[in-house]
Amino acid sequence: MSTYMANPNTVERRWFVIDAANKPLGRTAAAAANILRGKHRPEFTPHVDCGEFVIIINASKAVLTGKKLDQKLYQHHSGYIGGLKTETYRHMMQTRPEMAMRLAVKGMLPHNSIGDKSITRLKVYAGAEHAQAAQKPIVVD
């Protein structure tokens, strides 16, 4: 008996919708990362990109527990001297909640070429409407 290895050419990708309203941001991101990676499939193969498409709606209504809204920071550097930019998650969730959710999911994916390809299949929307209704996405609880 041989071990089954998924073939990237034969992987059929489905679409899933995750509603982030009144759910912790990290739990929603973890569920999305598992689907993007393909870990929910029985034919999961670690070295093959066998993940699916994920749509996250209501990202602006995601919840950060404790004091994370004020204590958790998003930092990035421009590359120039004194170019460190710092932003609290309270400000980020008010101005661009899609970015906060995308960063959380990206941090849970592998940091290699498979993770880079997987994050492109993530669609995040701040409201309840999304533009992928034609794909007939499956709702995830």
N, C-alpha and C positions, 0 to 999 in steps of 0.2 A: 504494500500500500504506500502510495506516495503522498506527500504534502501538497495541498492545492495552493497555487500561487496565482493571485489575481493578475490579469493582463490589463495594462492601462488602455488598450485599444477597445476592449470589450466591456468596459465599465459603463453602465447606464446610470446617468445622473438624474436624480429627482430633485424637486424643489420642496423646501420646508419653510413654514412660517412659525416664528416664535414671538409671542406677545410679551413684552417686558414690563407691562403696566403693573405697578405695585409688587414687583419681584426684585430681589437683590441683584444689582448689576453683575456681580461676580458669578452668581449661579446661572444667570441667563447667558453670560459669556462662556461659561464652562460647557453648557449644553450645546451652544452654537459651535464651539471648537470641536467637540466630539463628532458632531454631524459633518462639519467641514473636513475633518480628518478621515472620516469613514469608519470610525471605531464602533459604530452601532451595527455595522454589517457583519454577517457571519463569515464572509470571505475577505475580511480585513487582512491586508498584507502591509507590514510596516514600511517597506521600501517602495511601495507603489501608491500613487495618488489616486485613491478610490473613494474620495469624499463626494459630497453632494452640495447643492446650492442652498444657502440659508438667507431668509429674509427676516430681519428683526424690526418689528413695528413698536410704536410707543416708547422709543428710547428715552424721550424726555420725561417719562413717568417712572423710569427705573429708580430704585431706592438704594441709597448708600447708608448702611447702618452705622451707629455710633457717631463719632466725631469726624468721620472720614471726609465729609463735605468741606470742612475747614482745614483739616490736618494733612490730607492727601494732596500732593502736588504733582503737576505735570511740568517737567522741565525739559527744555531742548536748547541747544547751543547753535548759534549761527556760524561758528567757526572763527569769528573775529574776537579780538580782545574785548572783554566785558560784554560778550554777546550772549550771556546766559539769560534765557527767558523763563520765568516761573509763573504758573497760573494755578489757582486752587480749583478743586473739582466743583465747588459751588458755582464759580464763575463759568467753568466749562459746561456744566450741566444747564446753565441758563442760556448761554450763547450758542454752543454747538454740541448738543448731547450725542449726535451721531459719532463725533470724533472720540468721545469718552468710551462709548461702547466698542468702537472699532479698535481702540488701543487695548482694551481689556481682552478682546478676543485674540488679537494679534500676539499678545504676551503669552497666551495659552497654547499657541500653535508651535510646532518645531521651528527652530531658527535655522532653516536651511532652504533649499530650493522647493521642497514639497510645501513648506509653510508659506513661502512666497506665492506659490500658485494657488494655495488654498484660500488665502485672504482675498484674492480677486473674485471669488465666488460668493462673497459676503455682501449683502445689500442691507443698509441700515437706514431707517426712516424715523424721524422724530414723532410723527403723527401716526394715526391709525390707517392711513391710506398708503398703498404701495402700487407700483406700476407693473408688477409682474403677475397680474391676474390671469393673463392668457396661458401661463405655464401650469395652471391648476395646482398650486402648492398645497402640500399636506400640512395641517395644523398640528403643532406639537404642544402638548400640555406642559 
